[in-house]
C-alpha cells in the first residue's frame, strides 16, 4: 500500500470484496491475501464529508465512529437517505426482503431493484429472501407492517451479527428455516399494499460468498484505530463491511472497515501477522492493545 492512502470503505463487486481508496483506486480482496496497515504516530481522524462533498471544517471525529462524520455532515447525509425515511418521491421500484444473520437475528428491509442483492452483501446477511416488489411507499408500508405484526426489526447492530458468525448452523437448510417460516407468515398477513407484487420464497445463502464455510471462528473485534497502532493478517472471510483477519497470536479478529475511513493509512511496521489496535472479545471484557 502506498504512503498516506485514505480508505473509502469496503465494496462488494461481482468478483468479491474490495477496498476502495480516495481517487477511485481499488484493492481486490481474495481469500488468503495479506491485509495490513498502520496509523502513523500523531495521526488524526477527520470527517469524510457527505454526499460527495468534503467536510468544510475538516472536523475531527471519534476513532470509534463507524460513520466517520461530524454532526453537520451526518445530518446532511441522512437528509437524502431512503433508509432514514426522508425520501418519499423516489420513482424507482423497490424490493422488500427478509435477511437472516444468525439464530434469532432476522430483519426486514427495502432496497432499490436496480441494486440487486448488493444491499444484502453490504449488510452481511448470511441468507435472505425477497418478499415483494413495488413503489417506494408501498415497500415502506410493507416494511412497517411486518415490523409491527411479526416483531421483526429493520435494524440489527453489527456487534450482534459478528458475535454469532462463529456458531452458524452447518447446513443451508438450517440457516434458511427461520426466513422460510417468517416469509410464510408475512405473505398471509392482511393489509399488505396491493401495489406490492409478492415474491415466492427463494432463500439465497451467502456463507460461501463470505468465506464463512472455511474460515476459523473469530475471537473478537477491533473497536477503534489509534495513532501508532497497526494490524497485519491473512484474509480468511469477509461479511458486510467486516474483514476476518488471521492476525497471529490469538487467532482471527474482525475488522470493521468503516473504522478505517477518515484516517491516513501507511504500511504496517509489523514484520509478521499481528494486532496493535484495541480489541474486544465477543464474550469478554474490553481488552487492551494486543
Secondary structure, DSSP 8 states (H G I E B T S, - for coil): --TTEEEEEEEEETTEEEEEETTS-EEE--TT-EEEEEE-TT---B---BTTB--TT--B--TT-SS---HHHHHHHHTT-TTTT------S-EEEEEEEEETTEEEEEEEEGGGTTHHHHHHT-SEEEEEEEE-HHHHHHHHHHHHHHH--BS---HHHHHHHGGG--SSHHHHHHHHHHHHHHHHT-TT--TTSEE-----EE-HHHHTTTT---EEEEE----TT-EEEEEEEEEETTEEEEE-STT-EEEEEGGGGTTSEEE----SSSEE-SEEEETTS-EEEE-
